[in-house]
């Protein structure tokens, strides 16, 4: 009698159609079978991949765990959050297919807001969308290699520190590549050349006053800096010239005018 009862129960279980998932091109999943026929299925079940693609503009397809490798050579990858970037989670613990989420806002160096799907069960149902939920970098080096993410059932950050591969930038440019340091405008160089007025002051003196050997040597030396030439001219003017002191006084007076 007991054996017949066991066989009857087993046959009844086999007669119940197994629930199957059907996924359309949008990434939504819904139940098929008797439950769908009776219009008692759950609301559409959204995977994280199509929603991250929609929110970020990153055109990568396939399971979330494959996005990081697929992005190589197509999109710039990095370890700094940026609005519109995709945060990539590799498989970890019971999250066997990985996860992707779009960064919607940066609060500070440790906190960002995410837009993603199929993370928290809401009203007991998975596959739901969550917009602008908190994610906190808990990595020791503040490199976003480990985060805790808002978990709706407890209305708080989840206790798990999830590993993060990094960020995929939709515009193809990492933050470091776009950073340009501000530079001050180049100042006009200070003029070191002797002014024409200074040179012209000696035009009528050069033919009248005898020029010493030392003065001729200084004038021929074109390599000397203007400042050095100016100092030597002052010394030369202060030194008396034999047989003609008057021109020396006139040179000293001309130099004094333009010091």
Secondary structure as UniProt FT lines:
FT   HELIX           2..15
FT   STRAND          20..23
FT   TURN            25..26
FT   STRAND          28..32
FT   HELIX           34..37
FT   TURN            38..39
FT   STRAND          45..46
FT   HELIX           48..56
FT   HELIX           64..66
FT   HELIX           67..71
FT   TURN            72..74
FT   STRAND          76..78
FT   TURN            83..84
FT   STRAND          86..89
FT   TURN            93..94
FT   TURN            96..97
FT   STRAND          99..106
FT   STRAND          111..117
FT   TURN            123..124
FT   STRAND          129..137
FT   TURN            140..141
FT   STRAND          146..151
FT   HELIX           152..154
FT   STRAND          156..157
FT   STRAND          162..163
FT   STRAND          166..169
FT   TURN            170..171
FT   HELIX           175..178
FT   HELIX           196..200
FT   TURN            201..208
FT   HELIX           213..220
FT   HELIX           226..238
FT   TURN            242..243
FT   HELIX           246..257
//
